Amino acid sequence: MAIKDLMETARRRLGLSTKLPEVVKQAPREHIRLSNPWHSVSIVPGPKRCEAVTRMLGERYLSTKAPLLPLKDCTESGCTCRYKHHDDRRLEGTGLDRNGRPIPHPKRRDSD
């Protein structure tokens, strides 16, 4: 006895419909790209940094608004500057120093 026949017999004994459900065709999967509206980048200078990138240190740009690399005013041939990616453009209570590193929040009281 085939499995299909066994299933039909079991369904009949249980009082269920003997009609097997039709196979539902699944729609082709669609690749959905979730984007973070606050995804941002900052520019990390290469070993030889030009004036143009020095002026931009510590700045974060929304990914869609970031300047293209190499920068328009770049004076270095073979520029090696790159983007550093961040989940959020906003920093919670921290600023960045001239090298793009977060400045720690000052202590407010000794109990902190």
Biopython code that builds the backbone (N, CA, C, O; Angstrom):
import numpy as np
from Bio.PDB.StructureBuilder import StructureBuilder

atoms = [
    (1, "MET", "N", (0.846, -1.173, 0.000)),
    (1, "MET", "CA", (0.000, 0.000, 0.000)),
    (1, "MET", "C", (0.896, 1.242, 0.000)),
    (1, "MET", "O", (1.864, 1.309, 0.757)),
    (2, "ALA", "N", (0.583, 2.198, -0.826)),
    (2, "ALA", "CA", (1.370, 3.423, -0.926)),
    (2, "ALA", "C", (0.991, 4.372, 0.216)),
    (2, "ALA", "O", (-0.083, 4.265, 0.810)),
    (3, "ILE", "N", (1.871, 5.264, 0.491)),
    (3, "ILE", "CA", (1.633, 6.224, 1.577)),
    (3, "ILE", "C", (0.370, 7.037, 1.299)),
    (3, "ILE", "O", (-0.393, 7.344, 2.215)),
    (4, "LYS", "N", (0.157, 7.380, 0.041)),
    (4, "LYS", "CA", (-1.031, 8.154, -0.307)),
    (4, "LYS", "C", (-2.298, 7.376, 0.070)),
    (4, "LYS", "O", (-3.262, 7.952, 0.576)),
    (5, "ASP", "N", (-2.285, 6.073, -0.180)),
    (5, "ASP", "CA", (-3.444, 5.239, 0.159)),
    (5, "ASP", "C", (-3.625, 5.134, 1.672)),
    (5, "ASP", "O", (-4.750, 5.177, 2.171)),
    (6, "LEU", "N", (-2.513, 4.998, 2.401)),
    (6, "LEU", "CA", (-2.577, 4.927, 3.867)),
    (6, "LEU", "C", (-3.162, 6.220, 4.449)),
    (6, "LEU", "O", (-3.990, 6.195, 5.360)),
    (7, "MET", "N", (-2.716, 7.324, 3.906)),
    (7, "MET", "CA", (-3.215, 8.616, 4.385)),
    (7, "MET", "C", (-4.717, 8.745, 4.109)),
    (7, "MET", "O", (-5.469, 9.238, 4.950)),
    (8, "GLU", "N", (-5.135, 8.306, 2.950)),
    (8, "GLU", "CA", (-6.553, 8.386, 2.603)),
    (8, "GLU", "C", (-7.396, 7.518, 3.534)),
    (8, "GLU", "O", (-8.473, 7.926, 3.967)),
    (9, "THR", "N", (-6.894, 6.302, 3.841)),
    (9, "THR", "CA", (-7.605, 5.402, 4.750)),
    (9, "THR", "C", (-7.695, 6.018, 6.147)),
    (9, "THR", "O", (-8.753, 5.984, 6.776)),
    (10, "ALA", "N", (-6.604, 6.571, 6.623)),
    (10, "ALA", "CA", (-6.582, 7.198, 7.948)),
    (10, "ALA", "C", (-7.543, 8.376, 8.008)),
    (10, "ALA", "O", (-8.250, 8.539, 9.003)),
    (11, "ARG", "N", (-7.584, 9.181, 6.990)),
    (11, "ARG", "CA", (-8.494, 10.323, 6.945)),
    (11, "ARG", "C", (-9.954, 9.861, 6.960)),
    (11, "ARG", "O", (-10.799, 10.446, 7.637)),
    (12, "ARG", "N", (-10.226, 8.803, 6.200)),
    (12, "ARG", "CA", (-11.602, 8.281, 6.138)),
    (12, "ARG", "C", (-12.028, 7.769, 7.512)),
    (12, "ARG", "O", (-13.152, 8.027, 7.943)),
    (13, "ARG", "N", (-11.148, 7.048, 8.204)),
    (13, "ARG", "CA", (-11.467, 6.509, 9.529)),
    (13, "ARG", "C", (-11.659, 7.611, 10.563)),
    (13, "ARG", "O", (-12.454, 7.468, 11.493)),
    (14, "LEU", "N", (-10.936, 8.703, 10.399)),
    (14, "LEU", "CA", (-11.060, 9.821, 11.334)),
    (14, "LEU", "C", (-12.220, 10.742, 10.983)),
    (14, "LEU", "O", (-12.527, 11.677, 11.723)),
    (15, "GLY", "N", (-12.851, 10.477, 9.872)),
    (15, "GLY", "CA", (-13.993, 11.290, 9.467)),
    (15, "GLY", "C", (-13.576, 12.590, 8.806)),
    (15, "GLY", "O", (-14.359, 13.536, 8.722)),
    (16, "LEU", "N", (-12.345, 12.629, 8.341)),
    (16, "LEU", "CA", (-11.863, 13.842, 7.666)),
    (16, "LEU", "C", (-12.084, 13.717, 6.172)),
    (16, "LEU", "O", (-12.322, 12.627, 5.652)),
    (17, "SER", "N", (-12.003, 14.815, 5.509)),
    (17, "SER", "CA", (-12.144, 14.814, 4.064)),
    (17, "SER", "C", (-11.015, 13.994, 3.450)),
    (17, "SER", "O", (-9.860, 14.101, 3.862)),
    (18, "THR", "N", (-11.354, 13.194, 2.484)),
    (18, "THR", "CA", (-10.335, 12.377, 1.833)),
    (18, "THR", "C", (-9.652, 13.128, 0.702)),
    (18, "THR", "O", (-8.677, 12.658, 0.114)),
    (19, "LYS", "N", (-10.177, 14.278, 0.420)),
    (19, "LYS", "CA", (-9.565, 15.069, -0.638)),
    (19, "LYS", "C", (-8.309, 15.731, -0.073)),
    (19, "LYS", "O", (-8.365, 16.463, 0.916)),
    (20, "LEU", "N", (-7.205, 15.467, -0.704)),
    (20, "LEU", "CA", (-5.947, 16.057, -0.245)),
    (20, "LEU", "C", (-5.875, 17.504, -0.699)),
    (20, "LEU", "O", (-6.326, 17.842, -1.794)),
    (21, "PRO", "N", (-5.312, 18.352, 0.136)),
    (21, "PRO", "CA", (-5.217, 19.763, -0.256)),
    (21, "PRO", "C", (-4.291, 19.921, -1.467)),
    (21, "PRO", "O", (-3.296, 19.211, -1.616)),
    (22, "GLU", "N", (-4.653, 20.865, -2.310)),
    (22, "GLU", "CA", (-3.810, 21.130, -3.464)),
    (22, "GLU", "C", (-2.533, 21.813, -2.993)),
    (22, "GLU", "O", (-2.520, 22.580, -2.030)),
    (23, "VAL", "N", (-1.485, 21.506, -3.698)),
    (23, "VAL", "CA", (-0.205, 22.131, -3.362)),
    (23, "VAL", "C", (-0.287, 23.596, -3.766)),
    (23, "VAL", "O", (-0.599, 23.929, -4.909)),
    (24, "VAL", "N", (-0.005, 24.445, -2.819)),
    (24, "VAL", "CA", (-0.042, 25.876, -3.088)),
    (24, "VAL", "C", (1.304, 26.274, -3.672)),
    (24, "VAL", "O", (2.355, 26.037, -3.076)),
    (25, "LYS", "N", (1.251, 26.868, -4.821)),
    (25, "LYS", "CA", (2.491, 27.316, -5.436)),
    (25, "LYS", "C", (2.942, 28.580, -4.731)),
    (25, "LYS", "O", (2.179, 29.530, -4.554)),
    (26, "GLN", "N", (4.201, 28.562, -4.337)),
    (26, "GLN", "CA", (4.747, 29.732, -3.673)),
    (26, "GLN", "C", (5.259, 30.712, -4.717)),
    (26, "GLN", "O", (5.845, 30.334, -5.731)),
    (27, "ALA", "N", (5.021, 31.956, -4.436)),
    (27, "ALA", "CA", (5.541, 32.991, -5.326)),
    (27, "ALA", "C", (7.067, 32.992, -5.211)),
    (27, "ALA", "O", (7.607, 32.697, -4.145)),
    (28, "PRO", "N", (7.746, 33.313, -6.276)),
    (28, "PRO", "CA", (9.203, 33.361, -6.184)),
    (28, "PRO", "C", (9.619, 34.342, -5.099)),
    (28, "PRO", "O", (9.009, 35.395, -4.920)),
    (29, "ARG", "N", (10.660, 33.976, -4.387)),
    (29, "ARG", "CA", (11.126, 34.850, -3.301)),
    (29, "ARG", "C", (11.727, 36.113, -3.879)),
    (29, "ARG", "O", (12.447, 36.105, -4.878)),
    (30, "GLU", "N", (11.406, 37.169, -3.220)),
    (30, "GLU", "CA", (11.880, 38.473, -3.666)),
    (30, "GLU", "C", (12.919, 38.940, -2.663)),
    (30, "GLU", "O", (12.696, 38.884, -1.454)),
    (31, "HIS", "N", (14.044, 39.398, -3.165)),
    (31, "HIS", "CA", (15.086, 39.893, -2.270)),
    (31, "HIS", "C", (14.675, 41.273, -1.780)),
    (31, "HIS", "O", (14.526, 42.211, -2.564)),
    (32, "ILE", "N", (14.498, 41.375, -0.485)),
    (32, "ILE", "CA", (14.113, 42.652, 0.103)),
    (32, "ILE", "C", (15.329, 43.197, 0.836)),
    (32, "ILE", "O", (15.879, 42.546, 1.724)),
    (33, "ARG", "N", (15.730, 44.374, 0.461)),
    (33, "ARG", "CA", (16.881, 44.982, 1.101)),
    (33, "ARG", "C", (16.387, 46.002, 2.123)),
    (33, "ARG", "O", (15.781, 47.015, 1.775)),
    (34, "LEU", "N", (16.659, 45.713, 3.372)),
    (34, "LEU", "CA", (16.282, 46.647, 4.422)),
    (34, "LEU", "C", (17.401, 47.662, 4.552)),
    (34, "LEU", "O", (18.573, 47.293, 4.618)),
    (35, "SER", "N", (17.057, 48.902, 4.588)),
    (35, "SER", "CA", (18.104, 49.897, 4.728)),
    (35, "SER", "C", (17.854, 50.710, 5.983)),
    (35, "SER", "O", (16.716, 50.978, 6.368)),
    (36, "ASN", "N", (18.924, 51.080, 6.587)),
    (36, "ASN", "CA", (18.876, 51.895, 7.783)),
    (36, "ASN", "C", (18.930, 53.350, 7.338)),
    (36, "ASN", "O", (19.929, 53.762, 6.748)),
    (37, "PRO", "N", (17.898, 54.141, 7.595)),
    (37, "PRO", "CA", (17.915, 55.524, 7.133)),
    (37, "PRO", "C", (18.988, 56.370, 7.805)),
    (37, "PRO", "O", (19.300, 57.461, 7.327)),
    (38, "TRP", "N", (19.558, 55.885, 8.909)),
    (38, "TRP", "CA", (20.577, 56.658, 9.618)),
    (38, "TRP", "C", (21.982, 56.108, 9.382)),
    (38, "TRP", "O", (22.933, 56.562, 10.018)),
    (39, "HIS", "N", (22.128, 55.140, 8.480)),
    (39, "HIS", "CA", (23.463, 54.599, 8.191)),
    (39, "HIS", "C", (24.346, 55.740, 7.706)),
    (39, "HIS", "O", (23.939, 56.547, 6.872)),
    (40, "SER", "N", (25.536, 55.792, 8.231)),
    (40, "SER", "CA", (26.421, 56.896, 7.886)),
    (40, "SER", "C", (27.839, 56.405, 7.672)),
    (40, "SER", "O", (28.176, 55.257, 7.963)),
    (41, "VAL", "N", (28.654, 57.302, 7.158)),
    (41, "VAL", "CA", (30.068, 57.020, 6.945)),
    (41, "VAL", "C", (30.881, 58.209, 7.415)),
    (41, "VAL", "O", (30.407, 59.345, 7.435)),
    (42, "SER", "N", (32.107, 57.923, 7.788)),
    (42, "SER", "CA", (33.085, 58.972, 8.021)),
    (42, "SER", "C", (34.284, 58.619, 7.149)),
    (42, "SER", "O", (34.428, 57.476, 6.714)),
    (43, "ILE", "N", (35.128, 59.588, 6.900)),
    (43, "ILE", "CA", (36.275, 59.366, 6.026)),
    (43, "ILE", "C", (37.493, 59.087, 6.877)),
    (43, "ILE", "O", (37.829, 59.850, 7.783)),
    (44, "VAL", "N", (38.150, 57.980, 6.572)),
    (44, "VAL", "CA", (39.393, 57.603, 7.250)),
    (44, "VAL", "C", (40.522, 57.918, 6.278)),
    (44, "VAL", "O", (40.577, 57.354, 5.185)),
    (45, "PRO", "N", (41.426, 58.818, 6.672)),
    (45, "PRO", "CA", (42.490, 59.198, 5.743)),
    (45, "PRO", "C", (43.519, 58.084, 5.569)),
    (45, "PRO", "O", (43.709, 57.239, 6.444)),
    (46, "GLY", "N", (44.169, 58.112, 4.422)),
    (46, "GLY", "CA", (45.272, 57.186, 4.167)),
    (46, "GLY", "C", (46.531, 57.677, 4.870)),
    (46, "GLY", "O", (46.478, 58.660, 5.608)),
    (47, "PRO", "N", (47.667, 57.006, 4.651)),
    (47, "PRO", "CA", (48.924, 57.406, 5.310)),
    (47, "PRO", "C", (49.334, 58.848, 4.987)),
    (47, "PRO", "O", (49.844, 59.560, 5.852)),
    (48, "LYS", "N", (49.111, 59.265, 3.758)),
    (48, "LYS", "CA", (49.408, 60.653, 3.381)),
    (48, "LYS", "C", (48.076, 61.371, 3.256)),
    (48, "LYS", "O", (47.324, 61.136, 2.310)),
    (49, "ARG", "N", (47.786, 62.240, 4.203)),
    (49, "ARG", "CA", (46.482, 62.913, 4.166)),
    (49, "ARG", "C", (46.648, 64.313, 3.582)),
    (49, "ARG", "O", (47.612, 65.022, 3.871)),
    (50, "CYS", "N", (45.691, 64.678, 2.764)),
    (50, "CYS", "CA", (45.697, 66.003, 2.149)),
    (50, "CYS", "C", (44.901, 66.979, 3.013)),
    (50, "CYS", "O", (44.246, 66.577, 3.975)),
    (51, "GLU", "N", (44.964, 68.241, 2.666)),
    (51, "GLU", "CA", (44.223, 69.274, 3.402)),
    (51, "GLU", "C", (42.721, 69.057, 3.319)),
    (51, "GLU", "O", (41.997, 69.303, 4.284)),
    (52, "ALA", "N", (42.257, 68.601, 2.173)),
    (52, "ALA", "CA", (40.819, 68.423, 1.980)),
    (52, "ALA", "C", (40.248, 67.422, 2.982)),
    (52, "ALA", "O", (39.188, 67.665, 3.560)),
    (53, "VAL", "N", (40.935, 66.306, 3.194)),
    (53, "VAL", "CA", (40.428, 65.300, 4.133)),
    (53, "VAL", "C", (40.662, 65.734, 5.580)),
    (53, "VAL", "O", (39.885, 65.365, 6.461)),
    (54, "THR", "N", (41.699, 66.497, 5.839)),
    (54, "THR", "CA", (41.965, 66.982, 7.195)),
    (54, "THR", "C", (40.816, 67.867, 7.670)),
    (54, "THR", "O", (40.447, 67.828, 8.844)),
    (55, "ARG", "N", (40.258, 68.652, 6.775)),
    (55, "ARG", "CA", (39.134, 69.524, 7.147)),
    (55, "ARG", "C", (37.873, 68.721, 7.458)),
    (55, "ARG", "O", (36.974, 69.218, 8.136)),
    (56, "MET", "N", (37.802, 67.496, 6.970)),
    (56, "MET", "CA", (36.589, 66.685, 7.152)),
    (56, "MET", "C", (36.691, 65.672, 8.283)),
    (56, "MET", "O", (35.736, 64.934, 8.523)),
    (57, "LEU", "N", (37.799, 65.615, 8.974)),
    (57, "LEU", "CA", (37.949, 64.640, 10.048)),
    (57, "LEU", "C", (36.902, 64.836, 11.126)),
    (57, "LEU", "O", (36.609, 65.965, 11.519)),
    (58, "GLY", "N", (36.343, 63.743, 11.600)),
    (58, "GLY", "CA", (35.355, 63.790, 12.665)),
    (58, "GLY", "C", (33.941, 64.024, 12.179)),
    (58, "GLY", "O", (33.007, 63.995, 12.981)),
    (59, "GLU", "N", (33.755, 64.255, 10.900)),
    (59, "GLU", "CA", (32.418, 64.479, 10.351)),
    (59, "GLU", "C", (31.806, 63.155, 9.937)),
    (59, "GLU", "O", (32.484, 62.292, 9.378)),
    (60, "ARG", "N", (30.530, 63.001, 10.212)),
    (60, "ARG", "CA", (29.780, 61.843, 9.729)),
    (60, "ARG", "C", (28.756, 62.323, 8.724)),
    (60, "ARG", "O", (28.120, 63.362, 8.904)),
    (61, "TYR", "N", (28.609, 61.555, 7.673)),
    (61, "TYR", "CA", (27.680, 61.895, 6.606)),
    (61, "TYR", "C", (26.699, 60.751, 6.420)),
    (61, "TYR", "O", (27.074, 59.581, 6.495)),
    (62, "LEU", "N", (25.441, 61.096, 6.175)),
    (62, "LEU", "CA", (24.503, 60.052, 5.786)),
    (62, "LEU", "C", (25.060, 59.413, 4.520)),
    (62, "LEU", "O", (25.621, 60.103, 3.669)),
    (63, "SER", "N", (24.910, 58.120, 4.394)),
    (63, "SER", "CA", (25.520, 57.400, 3.282)),
    (63, "SER", "C", (25.156, 57.997, 1.931)),
    (63, "SER", "O", (25.989, 58.049, 1.026)),
    (64, "THR", "N", (23.929, 58.440, 1.798)),
    (64, "THR", "CA", (23.491, 58.982, 0.519)),
    (64, "THR", "C", (24.033, 60.380, 0.252)),
    (64, "THR", "O", (23.982, 60.853, -0.883)),
    (65, "LYS", "N", (24.547, 61.044, 1.276)),
    (65, "LYS", "CA", (25.038, 62.421, 1.136)),
    (65, "LYS", "C", (26.552, 62.528, 1.257)),
    (65, "LYS", "O", (27.092, 63.634, 1.223)),
    (66, "ALA", "N", (27.243, 61.410, 1.395)),
    (66, "ALA", "CA", (28.692, 61.424, 1.597)),
    (66, "ALA", "C", (29.419, 61.877, 0.336)),
    (66, "ALA", "O", (29.008, 61.541, -0.774)),
    (67, "PRO", "N", (30.494, 62.636, 0.504)),
    (67, "PRO", "CA", (31.277, 63.036, -0.673)),
    (67, "PRO", "C", (31.979, 61.817, -1.270)),
    (67, "PRO", "O", (32.372, 60.900, -0.549)),
    (68, "LEU", "N", (32.127, 61.820, -2.576)),
    (68, "LEU", "CA", (32.791, 60.710, -3.249)),
    (68, "LEU", "C", (34.292, 60.766, -3.017)),
    (68, "LEU", "O", (34.876, 61.841, -2.880)),
    (69, "LEU", "N", (34.902, 59.599, -2.974)),
    (69, "LEU", "CA", (36.350, 59.506, -2.825)),
    (69, "LEU", "C", (36.962, 59.124, -4.165)),
    (69, "LEU", "O", (36.354, 58.352, -4.907)),
    (70, "PRO", "N", (38.121, 59.626, -4.498)),
    (70, "PRO", "CA", (38.891, 60.655, -3.795)),
    (70, "PRO", "C", (38.149, 61.993, -3.829)),
    (70, "PRO", "O", (37.387, 62.284, -4.752)),
    (71, "LEU", "N", (38.396, 62.791, -2.798)),
    (71, "LEU", "CA", (37.722, 64.081, -2.687)),
    (71, "LEU", "C", (38.093, 64.974, -3.864)),
    (71, "LEU", "O", (39.164, 64.846, -4.456)),
    (72, "LYS", "N", (37.198, 65.858, -4.176)),
    (72, "LYS", "CA", (37.376, 66.762, -5.316)),
    (72, "LYS", "C", (38.676, 67.565, -5.201)),
    (72, "LYS", "O", (39.380, 67.766, -6.190)),
    (73, "ASP", "N", (38.987, 68.023, -3.972)),
    (73, "ASP", "CA", (40.166, 68.871, -3.753)),
    (73, "ASP", "C", (41.401, 68.080, -3.336)),
    (73, "ASP", "O", (42.382, 68.677, -2.892)),
    (74, "CYS", "N", (41.382, 66.758, -3.464)),
    (74, "CYS", "CA", (42.501, 65.926, -3.012)),
    (74, "CYS", "C", (43.753, 66.232, -3.840)),
    (74, "CYS", "O", (43.700, 66.341, -5.065)),
    (75, "THR", "N", (44.870, 66.365, -3.139)),
    (75, "THR", "CA", (46.143, 66.676, -3.811)),
    (75, "THR", "C", (47.080, 65.473, -3.864)),
    (75, "THR", "O", (48.158, 65.556, -4.452)),
    (76, "GLU", "N", (46.684, 64.360, -3.258)),
    (76, "GLU", "CA", (47.524, 63.160, -3.238)),
    (76, "GLU", "C", (47.235, 62.285, -4.448)),
    (76, "GLU", "O", (46.083, 61.959, -4.736)),
    (77, "SER", "N", (48.292, 61.913, -5.148)),
    (77, "SER", "CA", (48.086, 60.970, -6.258)),
    (77, "SER", "C", (47.971, 59.576, -5.650)),
    (77, "SER", "O", (48.710, 59.240, -4.725)),
    (78, "GLY", "N", (47.066, 58.779, -6.155)),
    (78, "GLY", "CA", (46.854, 57.436, -5.595)),
    (78, "GLY", "C", (46.260, 57.509, -4.197)),
    (78, "GLY", "O", (46.727, 56.823, -3.288)),
    (79, "CYS", "N", (45.249, 58.322, -4.020)),
    (79, "CYS", "CA", (44.591, 58.520, -2.722)),
    (79, "CYS", "C", (44.144, 57.172, -2.141)),
    (79, "CYS", "O", (43.570, 56.341, -2.845)),
    (80, "THR", "N", (44.416, 56.970, -0.848)),
    (80, "THR", "CA", (44.025, 55.718, -0.175)),
    (80, "THR", "C", (43.018, 55.955, 0.937)),
    (80, "THR", "O", (42.852, 55.103, 1.809)),
    (81, "CYS", "N", (42.344, 57.098, 0.922)),
    (81, "CYS", "CA", (41.305, 57.358, 1.913)),
    (81, "CYS", "C", (40.170, 56.365, 1.689)),
    (81, "CYS", "O", (39.962, 55.890, 0.573)),
    (82, "ARG", "N", (39.436, 56.054, 2.761)),
    (82, "ARG", "CA", (38.331, 55.104, 2.650)),
    (82, "ARG", "C", (37.215, 55.546, 3.587)),
    (82, "ARG", "O", (37.379, 56.452, 4.404)),
    (83, "TYR", "N", (36.074, 54.877, 3.441)),
    (83, "TYR", "CA", (34.932, 55.158, 4.309)),
    (83, "TYR", "C", (34.936, 54.206, 5.499)),
    (83, "TYR", "O", (35.302, 53.037, 5.372)),
    (84, "LYS", "N", (34.528, 54.714, 6.643)),
    (84, "LYS", "CA", (34.252, 53.880, 7.807)),
    (84, "LYS", "C", (32.742, 53.937, 8.007)),
    (84, "LYS", "O", (32.157, 55.019, 8.067)),
    (85, "HIS", "N", (32.115, 52.769, 8.110)),
    (85, "HIS", "CA", (30.654, 52.699, 8.201)),
    (85, "HIS", "C", (30.189, 52.729, 9.654)),
    (85, "HIS", "O", (30.817, 52.148, 10.539)),
    (86, "HIS", "N", (29.068, 53.424, 9.877)),
    (86, "HIS", "CA", (28.459, 53.549, 11.207)),
    (86, "HIS", "C", (26.972, 53.247, 11.079)),
    (86, "HIS", "O", (26.358, 53.575, 10.063)),
    (87, "ASP", "N", (26.392, 52.628, 12.096)),
    (87, "ASP", "CA", (24.961, 52.334, 12.078)),
    (87, "ASP", "C", (24.121, 53.598, 12.188)),
    (87, "ASP", "O", (23.001, 53.651, 11.679)),
    (88, "ASP", "N", (24.653, 54.601, 12.842)),
    (88, "ASP", "CA", (23.876, 55.802, 13.101)),
    (88, "ASP", "C", (24.767, 57.023, 12.935)),
    (88, "ASP", "O", (25.920, 57.022, 13.365)),
    (89, "ARG", "N", (24.239, 58.042, 12.322)),
    (89, "ARG", "CA", (25.002, 59.282, 12.135)),
    (89, "ARG", "C", (25.146, 60.033, 13.449)),
    (89, "ARG", "O", (26.133, 60.729, 13.686)),
    (90, "ARG", "N", (24.142, 59.874, 14.290)),
    (90, "ARG", "CA", (24.120, 60.619, 15.545)),
    (90, "ARG", "C", (24.961, 59.907, 16.596)),
    (90, "ARG", "O", (24.996, 58.677, 16.645)),
    (91, "LEU", "N", (25.617, 60.661, 17.409)),
    (91, "LEU", "CA", (26.387, 60.113, 18.526)),
    (91, "LEU", "C", (25.682, 60.502, 19.804)),
    (91, "LEU", "O", (25.239, 61.639, 19.964)),
    (92, "GLU", "N", (25.583, 59.560, 20.706)),
    (92, "GLU", "CA", (24.887, 59.835, 21.962)),
    (92, "GLU", "C", (25.827, 60.502, 22.960)),
    (92, "GLU", "O", (26.568, 59.823, 23.670)),
    (93, "GLY", "N", (25.795, 61.813, 23.011)),
    (93, "GLY", "CA", (26.547, 62.545, 24.018)),
    (93, "GLY", "C", (28.043, 62.553, 23.817)),
    (93, "GLY", "O", (28.779, 62.925, 24.730)),
    (94, "THR", "N", (28.515, 62.155, 22.656)),
    (94, "THR", "CA", (29.955, 62.170, 22.434)),
    (94, "THR", "C", (30.274, 62.980, 21.196)),
    (94, "THR", "O", (29.496, 63.034, 20.243)),
    (95, "GLY", "N", (31.411, 63.592, 21.232)),
    (95, "GLY", "CA", (31.921, 64.297, 20.069)),
    (95, "GLY", "C", (33.109, 63.527, 19.528)),
    (95, "GLY", "O", (33.512, 62.516, 20.102)),
    (96, "LEU", "N", (33.661, 63.992, 18.447)),
    (96, "LEU", "CA", (34.831, 63.345, 17.866)),
    (96, "LEU", "C", (36.006, 64.315, 17.892)),
    (96, "LEU", "O", (35.837, 65.515, 17.676)),
    (97, "ASP", "N", (37.207, 63.783, 18.161)),
    (97, "ASP", "CA", (38.389, 64.628, 18.107)),
    (97, "ASP", "C", (38.836, 64.765, 16.647)),
    (97, "ASP", "O", (38.163, 64.270, 15.743)),
    (98, "ARG", "N", (39.960, 65.429, 16.420)),
    (98, "ARG", "CA", (40.427, 65.680, 15.049)),
    (98, "ARG", "C", (40.795, 64.403, 14.306)),
    (98, "ARG", "O", (40.859, 64.405, 13.077)),
    (99, "ASN", "N", (41.036, 63.318, 15.025)),
    (99, "ASN", "CA", (41.382, 62.049, 14.383)),
    (99, "ASN", "C", (40.161, 61.138, 14.212)),
    (99, "ASN", "O", (40.295, 59.993, 13.780)),
    (100, "GLY", "N", (38.979, 61.646, 14.550)),
    (100, "GLY", "CA", (37.763, 60.879, 14.359)),
    (100, "GLY", "C", (37.443, 59.908, 15.477)),
    (100, "GLY", "O", (36.561, 59.064, 15.323)),
    (101, "ARG", "N", (38.141, 60.007, 16.604)),
    (101, "ARG", "CA", (37.875, 59.125, 17.749)),
    (101, "ARG", "C", (36.900, 59.802, 18.703)),
    (101, "ARG", "O", (36.967, 61.016, 18.892)),
    (102, "PRO", "N", (35.991, 59.033, 19.311)),
    (102, "PRO", "CA", (35.031, 59.638, 20.248)),
    (102, "PRO", "C", (35.726, 60.249, 21.456)),
    (102, "PRO", "O", (36.665, 59.672, 22.004)),
    (103, "ILE", "N", (35.257, 61.419, 21.862)),
    (103, "ILE", "CA", (35.771, 62.073, 23.065)),
    (103, "ILE", "C", (34.946, 61.559, 24.226)),
    (103, "ILE", "O", (33.720, 61.661, 24.183)),
    (104, "PRO", "N", (35.569, 61.002, 25.275)),
    (104, "PRO", "CA", (34.780, 60.475, 26.397)),
    (104, "PRO", "C", (34.032, 61.587, 27.113)),
    (104, "PRO", "O", (34.498, 62.723, 27.202)),
    (105, "HIS", "N", (32.866, 61.231, 27.619)),
    (105, "HIS", "CA", (32.050, 62.190, 28.349)),
    (105, "HIS", "C", (32.727, 62.494, 29.680)),
    (105, "HIS", "O", (33.145, 61.569, 30.376)),
    (106, "PRO", "N", (32.846, 63.769, 30.051)),
    (106, "PRO", "CA", (33.494, 64.096, 31.332)),
    (106, "PRO", "C", (32.654, 63.608, 32.511)),
    (106, "PRO", "O", (31.425, 63.576, 32.455)),
    (107, "LYS", "N", (33.349, 63.235, 33.567)),
    (107, "LYS", "CA", (32.629, 62.803, 34.779)),
    (107, "LYS", "C", (31.911, 63.993, 35.390)),
    (107, "LYS", "O", (32.450, 65.099, 35.439)),
    (108, "ARG", "N", (30.711, 63.762, 35.847)),
    (108, "ARG", "CA", (29.931, 64.828, 36.474)),
    (108, "ARG", "C", (30.104, 64.860, 37.979)),
    (108, "ARG", "O", (30.072, 65.911, 38.618)),
    (109, "ARG", "N", (30.290, 63.656, 38.521)),
    (109, "ARG", "CA", (30.472, 63.566, 39.977)),
    (109, "ARG", "C", (31.299, 62.331, 40.263)),
    (109, "ARG", "O", (31.464, 61.476, 39.393)),
    (110, "ASP", "N", (31.812, 62.231, 41.458)),
    (110, "ASP", "CA", (32.689, 61.123, 41.812)),
    (110, "ASP", "C", (31.964, 59.786, 41.856)),
    (110, "ASP", "O", (32.605, 58.744, 41.723)),
    (111, "SER", "N", (30.641, 59.785, 42.038)),
    (111, "SER", "CA", (29.905, 58.531, 42.141)),
    (111, "SER", "C", (29.686, 57.882, 40.775)),
    (111, "SER", "O", (29.242, 56.736, 40.718)),
    (112, "ASP", "N", (29.982, 58.577, 39.676)),
    (112, "ASP", "CA", (29.799, 58.011, 38.336)),
    (112, "ASP", "C", (30.817, 56.932, 38.042)),
    (112, "ASP", "O", (30.806, 56.351, 36.957)),
]
sb = StructureBuilder()
sb.init_structure("model")
sb.init_model(0)
sb.init_chain("A")
sb.init_seg("    ")
for serial, (resi, resn, name, xyz) in enumerate(atoms, 1):
    if name == "N":
        sb.init_residue(resn, " ", resi, " ")
    sb.init_atom(name, np.array(xyz, "f"), 0.0, 1.0, " ", f" {name:<3s}", serial, name[0])
structure = sb.get_structure()
